[in-house]
Amino acid sequence: MLGYSIKTMGSLLVNFNSMRKITLLSVVSILSAGVLAADNNYKAPRAADGIRPDFNGIWQVMNEANYDIEMHMARPSMALRDGPGGPLPVKDLVKIGAVGAVPPSLGVVVGGKIPYTPEALAIKKDNQLHWLDRDPEIKCYLPGVPRATYMPQPFQIFQGDDSVFITYQYAGADRDIFMKDPGLAPVDSWMGQSVASWDGDTLVVDVTGLSPSTWLDRSGNHHSDQLHVVERYTLVGPNHIQYEATLTDPQTYTKPWKISMPLYRRMEDNIQLLDFKCVEFVEELLYGKLRAKPLD
């Protein structure tokens, strides 16, 4: 009887703590919404042209979107297998322990779920099962758009009178953004073709010509060569950009959908982008088997 009472009390405590966490998250969400609403009246400093808001600076996300853009609980690894007591990391990842775990996140997908077609959802699940072999990030391929924005490394926006250039620390990726539409992209590429326009003080970037080889995160979320991304960058404070991206791909999704997140200005006095040219880090992975005597 005592054991039953202890279990019951423990259950009540867990439920109470869960409710308290949910309530706290709700309060934080309401306060955050209030802050963003208040910032809607923010008037950003002007760039050198004296007309447009000044986006120059080094920026970075502070979220878990690169693991999984959808809401998710913590899990022991990106790649899992069935275990006697529940999911376990695949054999190749067991030795890295908690370093390979996936932190939880409320997600950045507006509405919570990506509206996949049934066929595309099956591909997503298969990608997740084979993450270690398929994620282009593992091979240091360029991340594509919008993933480049929420890689866990900073990026820098250079804004001139009539030009915008974005360079990313990860893999030395960059985007030379057209301010006049040059027409259709001549060929699909990892970072696509970006064409900018202004909607008031919001920088709108239209991205097409994206390679279907890029993923949206480490969880196998994907797209086809029909992907069309429309990004919106809005300064909501001196050190914050509200970033939104609407993704349209009728071959993969049943309707357009959106991600949304804040970008934070890096404030260190000596902040600068450093080299993370990871191609040399993966040469053994990609080409080691071609050695006359492959390493163990």
VENFEN-V923962 format. One record per helix or strand of 3 or more residues. SS is the DSSP state (h for helix, s for strand). FROM is the first residue (numbers start at 1). TO is the last residue. If there is no record, write none. Layout:
[[SS FROM TO] [SS FROM TO]]
//
This chain:
[[h 2 39] [s 57 60] [s 80 83] [s 86 89] [h 91 100] [h 118 129] [h 131 134] [h 136 139] [h 147 150] [s 155 159] [s 164 168] [s 174 178] [s 193 199] [s 202 208] [s 228 237] [s 240 248] [s 257 265] [h 278 290]]
//
